[in-house]
Amino acid sequence: MIYDLIILGGGPAGTSAAVYAARKRLKTLFITAEFGGQSTVSEKIYNWIGSPEIGGMELGENFKKHIMANAGDYLEVKEGQKALNVSKNENIFTVKTDANQEYQAKTILISTGSGRRKLVAKNADTLEHKGITYCASCDGPLFSGADVVVIGGGNAGFESAAQLLAYCNSVTLINRSDTFRADEITVEKVLSNPKMKAIKNADILEVKGEKFVEGLIYQNRITKETKELPVTGIFVEIGQIPNTDIVKGLVDLDDVNRVKIDPWTNRTSVAGIWAAGDCTNILYHQNNIAAGDGVKALEDIYLYIHAK
């Protein structure tokens, strides 16, 4: 069988596109290892539109419920399979999965998301999601009145710090080098806040705490002096790793391996392939944005198949 569309990925971009594809009666195959994307590890999410508060696992379960409610003649679901490779032969695409299966389609939507670069330090793994978090917009309100740290000197780090200043007693940004990678105007504006300070040339050695974060130990990379900083929240912004290996060499990627897309249509450099969500080179990465981009891509896919 040759499907109209194969969607890869069970996060907000892929699931929103799949629901729309089923309603538009595109013969669609939906492949995902699991539902929910990065949000499944979040204890609470406060910015998913329509839900003032929802757990990450519950959000993933809701994605699945919505998909399965639309499964049938036009939407086939393959849960528990991971795509390994996407190839093209003339105008047909083939997807190989880790279940030793191959599927073919006229079009492909890549919505495989990304993973956060994790903090590497003593105890960081045991205190993840117990004070160590990777989303200021999701978890910032939980740290109202607290002293927190942001790790990372790029735009994402400074933008997270700016969000946290609305809630927190103090925000300290820790950067590994002597210079920040963020835009100069952003750096100046954020650091001008009296609740904000920055520490340069620092490596995080250890996260302190038993059940929850109580502080961290960092070392100056030049003097080798170590200091302890008492904080209850650590926001890690040291980059993302896009899940795009399956299309390397097929579509154009940027310098950090995100899929390059046309923001008007979500088309990639290859006719017949679209991409949406955190695997793409969009400016902001949020659940709501990914869901909208998935719908936008699907609308263009439908026109590509039926009207162009």
C-alpha positions in Angstrom: 0.0 0.0 0.0 1.1 3.5 -0.7 -0.3 6.0 1.8 -1.1 9.6 1.1 0.9 10.6 4.1 3.2 9.2 6.8 3.5 11.2 10.0 6.6 10.5 12.2 6.4 11.5 15.8 3.8 11.5 18.7 4.3 14.9 20.2 2.0 17.9 19.7 3.0 18.6 16.1 2.5 15.0 14.9 -0.7 14.3 16.8 -2.4 17.6 15.7 -1.5 16.9 12.1 -2.8 13.3 12.3 -6.2 14.5 13.7 -6.5 16.9 10.8 -5.3 14.4 8.3 -8.0 11.9 9.4 -10.7 14.6 9.3 -9.6 15.5 5.8 -9.7 11.8 4.8 -6.1 11.5 3.8 -5.0 7.9 3.9 -2.4 8.4 6.7 0.0 6.2 8.6 1.0 7.6 12.0 4.2 6.1 13.5 5.5 6.9 17.0 7.6 5.2 19.6 5.5 6.9 22.3 3.0 9.7 22.8 3.7 13.1 24.3 7.2 14.1 23.3 9.4 16.0 25.8 6.4 17.0 28.0 5.9 13.6 29.4 8.7 14.2 32.0 7.1 17.4 33.3 5.2 17.0 36.5 2.9 19.9 35.7 2.3 22.0 32.6 0.6 25.4 33.0 0.6 26.8 29.5 -1.1 24.2 27.4 -4.1 26.1 26.0 -7.4 24.9 27.3 -5.9 23.3 30.4 -4.9 25.6 33.3 -2.9 22.7 34.7 -2.1 19.3 33.3 0.6 16.6 34.0 3.0 15.7 31.3 2.0 12.0 31.3 -1.7 13.0 31.2 -1.0 15.3 28.2 0.6 12.4 26.4 -2.3 10.2 27.2 -4.7 12.8 25.9 -2.7 13.0 22.6 -3.2 9.2 22.3 -6.9 9.4 23.1 -7.4 12.0 20.4 -5.5 10.0 17.9 -7.3 6.8 18.6 -10.7 8.5 18.5 -9.9 9.4 14.8 -8.2 6.1 13.9 -10.0 4.0 11.3 -10.2 3.8 7.5 -8.2 7.0 7.0 -5.8 6.9 10.0 -3.7 3.9 10.8 -1.6 4.0 14.0 1.7 2.2 14.6 2.6 2.8 18.2 5.9 1.4 19.6 7.8 1.7 16.4 10.7 4.1 15.8 11.5 5.3 12.3 15.1 4.6 11.3 15.4 6.0 7.9 13.5 7.9 5.2 14.4 7.5 1.5 13.0 8.7 -1.8 12.6 6.9 -5.1 11.1 9.1 -7.8 8.0 10.5 -6.2 7.5 7.8 -3.5 9.0 7.9 0.0 9.9 4.8 2.1 10.1 4.7 5.9 12.0 1.9 7.6 11.4 1.2 11.3 13.1 -0.6 14.1 10.3 -3.3 13.8 11.9 -4.4 10.5 9.0 -2.9 8.6 8.9 -0.6 5.5 6.1 1.7 4.6 5.6 3.9 1.6 3.8 7.2 1.0 3.4 10.1 -1.4 4.2 12.6 1.4 6.0 12.7 4.7 5.7 14.9 7.8 8.7 14.9 10.1 7.6 15.7 13.6 10.2 13.8 15.6 11.0 16.5 18.1 14.2 17.0 20.0 15.9 16.1 23.3 17.4 18.6 25.8 21.1 18.5 26.4 21.3 17.3 30.0 23.3 18.8 32.8 26.4 16.7 33.5 27.3 17.1 37.2 27.3 15.0 40.3 23.7 14.2 41.5 22.2 16.0 38.5 20.6 12.7 37.2 19.0 11.9 40.6 17.5 15.4 41.1 16.2 15.9 37.6 12.6 17.2 37.8 13.2 17.6 41.5 14.4 21.2 41.1 16.3 20.7 37.9 14.1 21.6 35.0 14.4 22.4 31.3 11.5 24.7 30.7 11.1 28.1 32.3 7.8 28.9 30.7 6.4 25.6 31.9 7.8 25.4 35.4 8.7 29.0 36.3 5.5 29.7 38.4 6.4 26.7 40.6 9.5 28.7 41.8 7.7 31.9 42.9 9.8 33.7 45.5 12.7 31.3 45.1 16.4 31.8 44.3 17.2 30.0 41.1 19.9 29.4 38.6 19.9 29.4 34.8 22.7 27.5 33.1 23.6 28.6 29.6 24.6 31.9 28.1 22.8 31.8 24.8 19.5 33.5 23.8 17.5 30.6 25.3 19.3 31.1 28.7 18.7 34.8 28.8 15.1 34.5 27.6 14.5 31.9 30.3 16.1 34.2 32.9 13.8 37.1 31.7 10.8 34.9 32.3 11.9 33.8 35.7 12.5 37.3 36.9 8.7 37.7 36.9 8.4 35.0 39.6 11.6 34.5 41.4 13.4 36.3 44.3 16.7 36.2 42.4 18.0 34.7 39.2 21.7 33.8 38.6 22.9 32.9 35.1 26.0 30.7 34.9 28.0 30.6 31.7 31.0 28.4 30.9 32.9 31.0 29.0 33.9 34.7 29.4 31.5 35.8 26.7 27.7 35.3 26.2 26.3 33.9 22.9 23.1 35.8 23.4 22.3 39.0 21.5 24.0 42.0 23.1 20.8 44.0 23.5 19.1 41.0 25.3 22.1 40.5 27.6 22.1 44.2 28.6 18.4 44.4 29.2 18.2 41.2 31.3 21.3 41.9 33.4 20.0 45.4 34.2 17.3 43.9 36.4 18.4 44.3 40.1 17.3 40.7 40.8 19.6 39.3 38.1 23.3 38.5 38.1 25.7 36.4 36.0 28.7 34.2 36.7 31.2 33.6 33.9 33.9 31.0 33.3 32.2 28.4 35.6 31.7 24.7 35.4 28.9 23.0 37.4 30.5 20.3 39.5 27.7 19.1 41.8 24.0 19.6 42.6 23.3 19.6 46.3 20.2 18.2 47.9 18.5 15.0 49.1 15.0 14.9 47.9 15.0 18.3 46.1 17.6 20.8 44.9 19.2 22.8 47.7 22.1 24.3 45.9 25.0 23.7 43.5 28.8 23.8 43.5 30.6 25.4 40.7 34.3 25.9 39.8 35.9 28.9 38.2 37.6 27.6 35.1 40.5 30.0 35.4 41.3 30.2 39.1 39.9 26.7 39.9 38.2 28.1 43.0 35.0 26.3 44.0 31.9 27.9 45.5 28.5 26.8 46.7 25.4 28.6 45.6 22.2 28.0 47.6 19.3 27.7 45.2 16.1 25.6 45.0 15.7 25.7 41.2 18.1 25.0 38.3 16.9 25.8 34.8 19.1 24.1 32.1 19.4 25.9 28.8 22.5 24.4 27.1 20.8 23.4 23.8 18.7 20.8 22.2 19.5 17.7 20.2 17.0 17.5 17.3 15.9 14.0 16.3 16.7 14.3 12.6 19.2 11.5 11.9 16.5 9.8 9.9 16.6 12.5 7.2 20.3 13.4 7.2 21.5 13.6 3.6 17.9 13.8 2.4 16.7 17.3 3.4 18.7 20.4 4.3 19.6 20.8 7.9 21.0 23.8 9.7 24.3 24.0 11.6 22.8 22.2 14.7 21.0 19.6 12.6 17.5 21.1 12.7 15.4 20.7 9.6 15.2 23.9 7.6 11.7 24.8 6.7 9.7 27.5 4.9 7.9 29.1 7.8 4.9 30.0 5.5 4.2 26.3 4.6 6.6 24.1 6.7 7.9 22.6 3.5 11.5 21.3 3.6 14.1 21.5 0.8 12.6 18.3 -0.7 9.3 18.3 -2.5 6.9 16.0 -0.6 8.5 16.3 2.8 7.3 18.7 5.5 8.5 19.2 9.1 7.0 20.7 12.2 7.8 21.2 15.9 11.1 21.1 17.8 13.0 19.2 15.1 12.8 22.3 12.9 14.7 25.6 12.8 11.9 27.7 14.1 12.7 30.5 16.6 10.6 29.3 19.5 9.9 25.8 20.8 6.7 25.3 22.7 3.9 22.7 22.7 1.3 25.2 21.4 3.6 26.4 18.6 4.4 22.8 17.6 0.7 21.9 17.5 -0.1 24.9 15.3 2.8 24.2 13.0 1.6 20.6 12.6 -1.8 21.8 11.5 -0.2 24.4 9.2 1.9 21.7 7.6 -1.1 19.4 7.2 -3.1 22.1 5.5 -0.4 22.5 2.9 0.1 18.8 2.5 -3.6 18.4 1.7 -3.4 21.1 -1.0 -0.2 19.6 -2.4 -2.0 16.3 -2.8 -5.4 17.5 -4.0 -5.0 20.9 -5.5 -1.6 21.3 -7.0 
